[in-house]
């Protein structure tokens, strides 16, 4: 969750189409089992799907219309790929239902339905934070639809890691309860707060919450957050059988880096640790985008060799 970048998103235009470094970014939507899903597309080539984090949206994580240097994720990656980024249900310009059955594992089904809607058989999939949980589940449940998986800022827990008392599960439940009580996402802010910085006061936390949650549907966010426990119980046996290239990108100051060990054991896993990055700011590091670009290029080379044989 890039909270520091959220302030910039408040100034972003609601244009249906913007142009960044010659790359036309087209906005569209489709219905996924009755719920409207907003998405954008840019570039051409092999499909690459981007999934944002909790309380974020496409613009906050991957597209900044103030940028004119071609250095954000969409503008950079659209030079070589057909980039598709979606607003997860409960976020951005997508519908925000408050019924639990729209969330949890349904969040991965939305990605598959988007691929079907666009006629995409296989794609690279990249997710940050909550998006990484969704991507990790797609790796297990829909390996035939993935060319590669890139998980930034964590990975879902496996069934062997999961327990009601696990700190990540406790955090998910505490955040859902805080949203219910009108306390915002304070547990998340406190847990992910950079270790080298003094923890903010309650007053400062209140101000940060206000900035993040302005114009958001807190009831939908509450239900979405609570549903994430369903994404943290992946089948470890199926995971270990995966032959999909996986890149894990984490910051040294992110507590979620300790939970990615199962994914690091995959036979085609590559792990990148960015010094000084934390969970909230990792997407702002040039090394993060560089790692994504490098890993995708490597997979493309491997795929090309396999086809030529």
Buried (B, 14 or more C-beta within 10 A) or exposed (E): BBBEBBEBBEEBEEEEEBEBBEBEBEBEBBEBEEBBBBBBBBBEEBBBBBBBBBBBBBBBBBBBBEBEEBEBBBBBBBBBBBBBBBBBBBBBBBBBBBEEEBBBBBBBBBBBBBBEBBEBEBBBBBBBBBBBBBBBBBBBBBBEBBBBBBBBBBBBBBEEBBEEEBEBBBBBBBBBBBBBEEBBBBBBBEBBBBEEEEEBEEEEBBEBBEBBBEEBBBBBBBBBBBBBBBBBBBBBEEBEEBEBBBBBBBBEBBBBBEBBEBBEEBEBBBBBBBEEBBBBBBBEBEBBBBBBBEBBEBBBEEBEEEEEE
